[in-house]
Amino acid sequence: MHNSKYCHNTPLLVHEGHASARKFFTPANAGSYDNVARLATFGQDSAWKREIIKTVGSRNSVLELACGTGVLSLMLAGAGKSVVGIDLTFEYLRASRRNLQAAIAQGAAEVLPYRSESFDAVASSYLAKYVHIENVVDECWRVLRPGGVAVFHDFTYPSGIMRGLWNAHFAALRLAGRFVTSWRAVFDQLDEVIKNSDWAGQTTNALHSRRFRNVDCRYHTAGTAAIVSAEKP
């Protein structure tokens, strides 16, 4: 399932983050992902994705990393963007194909099967905590045209009073996982993945090291998510 204009055979990298992603996102839960993402974030998923689209701005050609079922891709297309997507999980790509007519490929964000300077923007949602971010940033630099933007969004572990509410929310999700077995692994383990990840800081450092400019990190929804972005000179 690919577009020959962009894709070639590329070996998939395998590491702990990929293993977590494959365990969390399976054929059994691909069909319910969109509803779960909306309900489990109290509707904030769409708000965060709208912020991604604002950050992309007027740029037209967008590569979405970890495109999944195509939620963000569909929103980008609705904003008039030309979208290409890539994801590790075949079943999620099948769902994306049903939702969106776009060029998609199965693959890893650390080794992108696209020509250099092919896109005006690279965007991702819920990817950064699962990858070797330095490699992903290098690939973003390679496939972006000058003036292009890289945008990363993911969950973050909040501080203060919000941390108690966040922990209570995940306790409720773990209880829900007893009944919704296709999401049990996610509801049981995602909070620890988020707590143990410093993806926002690591991404910011990697972007600076790669000499992106206008590197920006903004937290949303009381510190439960962040969007990191930067431009290629």
PAFI-194966 format. One record per residue: y, x, z of N, C-alpha, C in turn. Coordinates in steps of 0.2 Angstrom, whole numbers, padded with zeros to 4 digits. Example, Ala and Ser with C-alpha at 12.3 -4.5 7.8 and 13.67 -1.06 7.14 Angstrom:
<nodes>
- npy, npx, npz, capy, capx, capz, cpy, cpx, cpz
- -0028, 0066, 0039, -0022, 0062, 0039, -0016, 0066, 0039 .
- -0011, 0064, 0035, -0005, 0068, 0036, 0000, 0064, 0039 .
</nodes>
This chain:
<nodes>
- npy, npx, npz, capy, capx, capz, cpy, cpx, cpz
- -0006, 0004, 0000, 0000, 0000, 0000, 0006, 0004, 0000 .
- 0008, 0006, -0006, 0014, 0011, -0006, 0017, 0010, -0013 .
- 0023, 0013, -0014, 0027, 0013, -0020, 0027, 0020, -0023 .
- 0024, 0021, -0029, 0023, 0028, -0031, 0029, 0032, -0032 .
- 0035, 0028, -0033, 0041, 0032, -0034, 0043, 0036, -0028 .
- 0041, 0034, -0022, 0042, 0038, -0016, 0036, 0042, -0012 .
- 0030, 0039, -0014, 0025, 0042, -0009, 0020, 0047, -0013 .
- 0017, 0051, -0009, 0012, 0055, -0011, 0007, 0055, -0005 .
- 0001, 0058, -0006, -0004, 0059, 0000, -0001, 0064, 0005 .
- 0000, 0062, 0011, 0002, 0066, 0016, -0003, 0066, 0022 .
- -0005, 0071, 0025, -0010, 0071, 0031, -0006, 0068, 0037 .
- -0009, 0063, 0041, -0006, 0061, 0047, -0007, 0066, 0052 .
- -0001, 0067, 0056, -0002, 0070, 0062, -0005, 0066, 0067 .
- -0008, 0069, 0072, -0011, 0066, 0077, -0009, 0069, 0084 .
- -0006, 0065, 0089, -0005, 0068, 0095, -0005, 0062, 0100 .
- -0003, 0064, 0106, -0004, 0059, 0112, 0001, 0053, 0110 .
- 0007, 0054, 0108, 0011, 0048, 0106, 0008, 0044, 0101 .
- 0005, 0047, 0096, 0002, 0043, 0091, -0004, 0039, 0093 .
- -0008, 0042, 0098, -0013, 0039, 0101, -0011, 0033, 0105 .
- -0006, 0033, 0109, -0003, 0028, 0112, -0001, 0022, 0108 .
- 0003, 0024, 0102, 0005, 0019, 0098, -0001, 0015, 0094 .
- -0006, 0019, 0093, -0012, 0016, 0090, -0016, 0011, 0095 .
- -0016, 0013, 0101, -0019, 0009, 0106, -0015, 0003, 0108 .
- -0008, 0003, 0107, -0004, -0002, 0109, -0004, -0007, 0103 .
- -0004, -0005, 0097, -0002, -0009, 0091, -0008, -0010, 0087 .
- -0012, -0015, 0087, -0019, -0016, 0084, -0019, -0022, 0080 .
- -0025, -0022, 0076, -0026, -0028, 0072, -0026, -0035, 0076 .
- -0028, -0034, 0082, -0028, -0040, 0087, -0021, -0043, 0088 .
- -0016, -0039, 0089, -0009, -0041, 0091, -0004, -0041, 0085 .
- -0006, -0039, 0079, -0001, -0038, 0074, 0002, -0045, 0072 .
- -0002, -0051, 0072, 0001, -0057, 0071, 0005, -0060, 0076 .
- 0005, -0058, 0082, 0009, -0061, 0087, 0015, -0056, 0089 .
- 0016, -0050, 0086, 0021, -0045, 0088, 0028, -0048, 0088 .
- 0030, -0052, 0083, 0037, -0054, 0082, 0038, -0059, 0088 .
- 0034, -0063, 0090, 0035, -0068, 0096, 0036, -0064, 0102 .
- 0031, -0059, 0103, 0031, -0056, 0109, 0037, -0051, 0110 .
- 0039, -0048, 0105, 0045, -0044, 0105, 0051, -0048, 0107 .
- 0052, -0054, 0105, 0057, -0058, 0106, 0057, -0061, 0113 .
- 0051, -0063, 0115, 0050, -0066, 0122, 0051, -0061, 0128 .
- 0047, -0055, 0127, 0047, -0050, 0132, 0054, -0047, 0133 .
- 0058, -0047, 0128, 0065, -0044, 0129, 0070, -0049, 0130 .
- 0068, -0055, 0131, 0073, -0061, 0132, 0078, -0062, 0127 .
- 0075, -0061, 0121, 0080, -0061, 0115, 0084, -0055, 0113 .
- 0084, -0050, 0117, 0088, -0044, 0116, 0086, -0040, 0110 .
- 0079, -0041, 0108, 0077, -0037, 0103, 0082, -0038, 0096 .
- 0083, -0044, 0095, 0088, -0046, 0089, 0095, -0043, 0090 .
- 0097, -0043, 0096, 0104, -0040, 0098, 0104, -0033, 0097 .
- 0099, -0029, 0099, 0098, -0022, 0098, 0098, -0020, 0091 .
- 0094, -0024, 0087, 0093, -0023, 0080, 0100, -0024, 0076 .
- 0104, -0029, 0078, 0110, -0030, 0075, 0115, -0024, 0076 .
- 0114, -0021, 0082, 0118, -0015, 0083, 0116, -0009, 0079 .
- 0110, -0009, 0077, 0107, -0004, 0073, 0110, -0005, 0066 .
- 0111, -0011, 0064, 0113, -0013, 0057, 0121, -0011, 0057 .
- 0124, -0012, 0062, 0131, -0010, 0063, 0132, -0003, 0062 .
- 0128, 0001, 0065, 0128, 0008, 0065, 0127, 0011, 0058 .
- 0122, 0007, 0054, 0121, 0009, 0047, 0127, 0008, 0043 .
- 0131, 0003, 0045, 0137, 0002, 0041, 0136, 0000, 0034 .
- 0141, 0003, 0030, 0141, 0001, 0023, 0135, 0005, 0019 .
- 0132, 0009, 0022, 0127, 0013, 0018, 0121, 0008, 0015 .
- 0119, 0009, 0009, 0115, 0005, 0006, 0107, 0006, 0006 .
- 0105, 0012, 0005, 0098, 0014, 0004, 0095, 0016, 0011 .
- 0091, 0012, 0014, 0089, 0013, 0021, 0081, 0014, 0021 .
- 0079, 0019, 0025, 0072, 0020, 0026, 0071, 0018, 0034 .
- 0066, 0014, 0035, 0065, 0012, 0042, 0058, 0015, 0044 .
- 0059, 0019, 0049, 0053, 0022, 0052, 0050, 0018, 0057 .
- 0043, 0017, 0057, 0039, 0013, 0061, 0042, 0006, 0060 .
- 0041, 0004, 0054, 0044, -0003, 0052, 0040, -0009, 0054 .
- 0034, -0008, 0056, 0030, -0013, 0060, 0029, -0019, 0055 .
- 0030, -0025, 0058, 0030, -0031, 0054, 0036, -0033, 0050 .
- 0041, -0028, 0050, 0046, -0029, 0046, 0052, -0033, 0049 .
- 0053, -0034, 0055, 0058, -0037, 0059, 0065, -0034, 0057 .
- 0066, -0028, 0058, 0072, -0024, 0057, 0073, -0024, 0049 .
- 0068, -0023, 0045, 0068, -0022, 0038, 0071, -0029, 0035 .
- 0068, -0034, 0038, 0071, -0041, 0035, 0078, -0042, 0037 .
- 0080, -0040, 0043, 0087, -0040, 0044, 0092, -0036, 0040 .
- 0089, -0030, 0039, 0093, -0025, 0035, 0094, -0028, 0027 .
- 0088, -0031, 0025, 0088, -0034, 0018, 0093, -0039, 0018 .
- 0093, -0043, 0023, 0098, -0049, 0024, 0105, -0047, 0024 .
- 0106, -0041, 0026, 0113, -0038, 0026, 0115, -0034, 0020 .
- 0110, -0035, 0015, 0111, -0032, 0008, 0109, -0025, 0007 .
- 0105, -0023, 0011, 0102, -0016, 0011, 0096, -0016, 0006 .
- 0095, -0010, 0003, 0089, -0008, 0000, 0084, -0005, 0005 .
- 0079, -0008, 0006, 0075, -0005, 0012, 0068, -0002, 0010 .
- 0066, 0003, 0012, 0059, 0006, 0012, 0057, 0007, 0019 .
- 0050, 0006, 0020, 0047, 0006, 0027, 0041, 0010, 0027 .
- 0040, 0013, 0033, 0034, 0017, 0034, 0031, 0016, 0041 .
- 0025, 0015, 0042, 0022, 0014, 0049, 0015, 0017, 0049 .
- 0013, 0018, 0055, 0006, 0021, 0056, 0000, 0016, 0055 .
- 0002, 0009, 0057, -0003, 0004, 0058, -0004, 0000, 0052 .
- -0009, 0000, 0048, -0010, -0004, 0042, -0010, -0011, 0043 .
- -0012, -0014, 0049, -0012, -0021, 0050, -0005, -0023, 0051 .
- -0001, -0019, 0054, 0006, -0021, 0054, 0010, -0021, 0047 .
- 0008, -0016, 0043, 0011, -0016, 0037, 0009, -0022, 0032 .
- 0003, -0024, 0033, 0001, -0031, 0030, 0005, -0036, 0032 .
- 0007, -0037, 0038, 0011, -0042, 0041, 0018, -0041, 0038 .
- 0020, -0035, 0037, 0027, -0033, 0034, 0027, -0036, 0027 .
- 0022, -0034, 0023, 0021, -0036, 0016, 0022, -0044, 0016 .
- 0019, -0048, 0020, 0020, -0055, 0020, 0027, -0057, 0021 .
- 0031, -0053, 0025, 0037, -0055, 0027, 0043, -0053, 0023 .
- 0041, -0048, 0019, 0047, -0044, 0016, 0044, -0041, 0009 .
- 0048, -0042, 0004, 0046, -0038, -0002, 0050, -0031, -0002 .
- 0046, -0026, 0000, 0050, -0020, 0000, 0044, -0014, -0001 .
- 0046, -0008, -0003, 0042, -0003, -0004, 0040, 0000, 0003 .
- 0033, 0000, 0005, 0031, 0002, 0011, 0025, 0007, 0010 .
- 0024, 0011, 0016, 0019, 0016, 0015, 0016, 0017, 0022 .
- 0010, 0019, 0023, 0007, 0021, 0029, 0007, 0028, 0030 .
- 0010, 0030, 0036, 0011, 0037, 0037, 0015, 0038, 0044 .
- 0016, 0045, 0045, 0019, 0047, 0051, 0026, 0049, 0050 .
- 0030, 0048, 0055, 0038, 0049, 0054, 0039, 0057, 0054 .
- 0034, 0061, 0057, 0035, 0068, 0057, 0034, 0071, 0051 .
- 0031, 0068, 0046, 0029, 0071, 0039, 0030, 0065, 0034 .
- 0037, 0064, 0032, 0038, 0059, 0028, 0037, 0060, 0020 .
- 0033, 0055, 0017, 0031, 0056, 0010, 0037, 0054, 0005 .
- 0043, 0057, 0006, 0048, 0055, 0002, 0052, 0061, 0000 .
- 0055, 0061, -0006, 0059, 0067, -0009, 0065, 0068, -0004 .
- 0068, 0074, -0005, 0074, 0076, -0001, 0080, 0072, -0004 .
- 0084, 0070, 0001, 0090, 0067, -0001, 0089, 0060, -0005 .
- 0084, 0056, -0002, 0082, 0050, -0005, 0086, 0044, -0002 .
- 0089, 0045, 0004, 0091, 0039, 0007, 0098, 0040, 0010 .
- 0102, 0034, 0011, 0108, 0034, 0014, 0108, 0034, 0022 .
- 0102, 0031, 0024, 0102, 0030, 0031, 0094, 0030, 0033 .
- 0093, 0032, 0039, 0086, 0032, 0042, 0087, 0028, 0049 .
- 0083, 0023, 0050, 0083, 0019, 0056, 0076, 0018, 0059 .
- 0076, 0018, 0065, 0070, 0016, 0069, 0071, 0012, 0075 .
- 0066, 0008, 0077, 0067, 0004, 0083, 0060, 0005, 0087 .
- 0060, 0007, 0093, 0054, 0008, 0097, 0050, 0013, 0095 .
- 0052, 0018, 0091, 0048, 0024, 0089, 0049, 0030, 0093 .
- 0055, 0032, 0095, 0057, 0038, 0097, 0052, 0041, 0103 .
- 0050, 0036, 0108, 0046, 0038, 0113, 0039, 0040, 0112 .
- 0037, 0039, 0105, 0030, 0041, 0103, 0029, 0047, 0099 .
- 0035, 0050, 0097, 0034, 0055, 0092, 0037, 0062, 0095 .
- 0035, 0067, 0091, 0039, 0074, 0092, 0045, 0073, 0089 .
- 0050, 0072, 0093, 0057, 0070, 0090, 0060, 0076, 0086 .
- 0059, 0082, 0088, 0062, 0087, 0084, 0060, 0087, 0077 .
- 0053, 0086, 0076, 0050, 0085, 0069, 0053, 0079, 0065 .
- 0054, 0074, 0069, 0057, 0068, 0065, 0064, 0069, 0063 .
- 0068, 0072, 0068, 0075, 0074, 0066, 0075, 0079, 0060 .
- 0071, 0084, 0060, 0071, 0088, 0054, 0069, 0084, 0047 .
- 0065, 0079, 0048, 0063, 0075, 0042, 0069, 0071, 0040 .
- 0072, 0068, 0045, 0078, 0064, 0044, 0083, 0068, 0040 .
- 0085, 0074, 0042, 0089, 0078, 0039, 0087, 0079, 0032 .
- 0081, 0081, 0031, 0079, 0082, 0024, 0079, 0076, 0019 .
- 0078, 0070, 0021, 0078, 0064, 0017, 0084, 0061, 0016 .
- 0089, 0063, 0021, 0096, 0059, 0020, 0100, 0063, 0015 .
- 0104, 0059, 0012, 0109, 0062, 0008, 0115, 0064, 0012 .
- 0120, 0068, 0010, 0126, 0070, 0014, 0130, 0064, 0015 .
- 0132, 0063, 0021, 0135, 0057, 0024, 0131, 0052, 0026 .
- 0124, 0053, 0026, 0120, 0048, 0028, 0119, 0048, 0036 .
- 0116, 0043, 0039, 0116, 0042, 0046, 0109, 0041, 0048 .
- 0107, 0044, 0054, 0100, 0043, 0057, 0102, 0039, 0063 .
- 0098, 0034, 0064, 0099, 0029, 0070, 0092, 0028, 0073 .
- 0092, 0029, 0080, 0086, 0029, 0084, 0087, 0024, 0090 .
- 0083, 0019, 0090, 0083, 0014, 0096, 0077, 0014, 0100 .
- 0077, 0013, 0106, 0071, 0012, 0110, 0073, 0010, 0117 .
- 0068, 0008, 0121, 0069, 0007, 0128, 0071, 0013, 0132 .
- 0074, 0012, 0138, 0076, 0017, 0143, 0075, 0014, 0150 .
- 0074, 0018, 0154, 0072, 0016, 0161, 0079, 0016, 0165 .
- 0081, 0010, 0167, 0088, 0009, 0170, 0088, 0012, 0177 .
- 0094, 0012, 0180, 0095, 0014, 0186, 0098, 0009, 0190 .
- 0099, 0010, 0197, 0103, 0005, 0201, 0099, -0001, 0202 .
- 0103, -0007, 0203, 0099, -0013, 0204, 0095, -0016, 0199 .
- 0097, -0014, 0192, 0093, -0016, 0187, 0086, -0013, 0187 .
- 0085, -0007, 0190, 0078, -0004, 0190, 0073, -0009, 0194 .
- 0075, -0012, 0199, 0071, -0016, 0203, 0069, -0022, 0199 .
- 0074, -0025, 0195, 0073, -0031, 0191, 0068, -0029, 0185 .
- 0069, -0023, 0182, 0065, -0020, 0177, 0058, -0019, 0179 .
- 0057, -0017, 0185, 0050, -0016, 0188, 0047, -0023, 0189 .
- 0051, -0027, 0191, 0048, -0034, 0192, 0046, -0037, 0186 .
- 0050, -0036, 0181, 0048, -0039, 0174, 0042, -0036, 0172 .
- 0040, -0030, 0172, 0034, -0027, 0170, 0028, -0029, 0174 .
- 0030, -0030, 0181, 0024, -0033, 0185, 0022, -0040, 0182 .
- 0027, -0044, 0180, 0025, -0050, 0177, 0022, -0050, 0171 .
- 0024, -0045, 0167, 0020, -0043, 0160, 0013, -0041, 0162 .
- 0012, -0037, 0167, 0005, -0035, 0168, 0001, -0041, 0170 .
- 0004, -0046, 0174, 0000, -0052, 0175, -0001, -0056, 0169 .
- 0003, -0057, 0165, 0002, -0060, 0158, -0003, -0057, 0154 .
- -0004, -0050, 0155, -0009, -0047, 0151, -0016, -0048, 0153 .
- -0017, -0051, 0159, -0023, -0054, 0161, -0026, -0059, 0157 .
- -0021, -0063, 0154, -0023, -0069, 0150, -0022, -0068, 0143 .
- -0017, -0063, 0141, -0016, -0062, 0134, -0019, -0055, 0132 .
- -0026, -0055, 0131, -0029, -0049, 0131, -0027, -0044, 0126 .
- -0025, -0047, 0120, -0023, -0042, 0114, -0017, -0038, 0116 .
- -0013, -0040, 0121, -0007, -0036, 0124, -0008, -0033, 0130 .
- -0014, -0033, 0133, -0016, -0030, 0140, -0014, -0023, 0140 .
- -0016, -0019, 0135, -0014, -0012, 0136, -0007, -0010, 0136 .
- -0003, -0014, 0132, 0004, -0013, 0131, 0007, -0015, 0138 .
- 0006, -0021, 0140, 0009, -0024, 0147, 0007, -0019, 0153 .
- 0001, -0016, 0153, -0001, -0012, 0158, 0002, -0005, 0158 .
- 0003, -0003, 0152, 0005, 0005, 0152, 0012, 0006, 0149 .
- 0015, 0002, 0146, 0021, 0003, 0142, 0027, 0005, 0147 .
- 0027, 0002, 0153, 0032, 0004, 0158, 0031, 0012, 0160 .
- 0025, 0014, 0161, 0025, 0022, 0162, 0027, 0026, 0156 .
- 0025, 0024, 0150, 0027, 0027, 0144, 0035, 0028, 0144 .
- 0038, 0022, 0146, 0046, 0022, 0146, 0048, 0027, 0152 .
- 0046, 0026, 0158, 0048, 0030, 0163, 0047, 0038, 0162 .
- 0042, 0040, 0159, 0041, 0047, 0157, 0044, 0050, 0151 .
- 0048, 0045, 0148, 0051, 0048, 0142, 0058, 0049, 0143 .
- 0060, 0055, 0140, 0068, 0057, 0140, 0070, 0057, 0133 .
- 0067, 0052, 0129, 0068, 0052, 0122, 0076, 0052, 0120 .
- 0080, 0049, 0123, 0087, 0048, 0122, 0090, 0055, 0122 .
- 0089, 0059, 0128, 0092, 0066, 0129, 0089, 0070, 0124 .
- 0082, 0070, 0123, 0079, 0074, 0118, 0081, 0073, 0111 .
- 0082, 0067, 0109, 0085, 0066, 0102, 0092, 0068, 0101 .
- 0096, 0067, 0106, 0103, 0070, 0106, 0103, 0077, 0105 .
- 0099, 0081, 0109, 0099, 0088, 0108, 0096, 0090, 0102 .
- 0091, 0087, 0099, 0088, 0089, 0093, 0093, 0087, 0087 .
- 0097, 0082, 0087, 0102, 0081, 0082, 0107, 0086, 0082 .
- 0110, 0088, 0088, 0115, 0093, 0089, 0112, 0100, 0086 .
- 0105, 0102, 0088, 0102, 0108, 0086, 0102, 0108, 0078 .
- 0101, 0102, 0075, 0100, 0102, 0068, 0107, 0102, 0064 .
- 0112, 0102, 0068, 0119, 0102, 0065, 0121, 0095, 0062 .
- 0118, 0090, 0065, 0121, 0083, 0063, 0128, 0083, 0067 .
- 0132, 0079, 0064, 0139, 0078, 0067, 0139, 0071, 0070 .
- 0145, 0070, 0074, 0146, 0063, 0077, 0140, 0060, 0080 .
- 0137, 0065, 0084, 0131, 0063, 0088, 0133, 0058, 0094 .
- 0130, 0052, 0094, 0132, 0047, 0099, 0126, 0044, 0102 .
- 0127, 0043, 0109, 0121, 0039, 0112, 0125, 0034, 0116 .
- 0123, 0027, 0115, 0125, 0022, 0118, 0120, 0018, 0122 .
- 0121, 0016, 0128, 0116, 0012, 0132, 0118, 0004, 0131 .
- 0113, 0000, 0131, 0114, -0007, 0130, 0110, -0011, 0136 .
- 0112, -0017, 0137, 0108, -0022, 0141, 0107, -0018, 0148 .
- 0112, -0016, 0151, 0112, -0013, 0158, 0107, -0007, 0158 .
- 0107, -0003, 0153, 0103, 0003, 0153, 0096, 0002, 0152 .
- 0094, -0004, 0149, 0087, -0005, 0147, 0085, -0002, 0140 .
- 0090, -0001, 0136, 0089, 0002, 0129, 0095, 0006, 0128 .
- 0093, 0011, 0123, 0099, 0015, 0120, 0098, 0015, 0112 .
- 0104, 0017, 0109, 0104, 0018, 0102, 0108, 0025, 0101 .
- 0104, 0030, 0098, 0107, 0036, 0097, 0108, 0037, 0089 .
- 0113, 0039, 0087, 0115, 0040, 0080, 0118, 0047, 0079 .
- 0118, 0049, 0072, 0122, 0055, 0070, 0122, 0055, 0063 .
- 0127, 0058, 0060, 0128, 0059, 0053, 0126, 0066, 0050 .
- 0124, 0066, 0044, 0122, 0072, 0041, 0129, 0074, 0037 .
- 0131, 0080, 0038, 0138, 0082, 0035, 0137, 0082, 0027 .
</nodes>
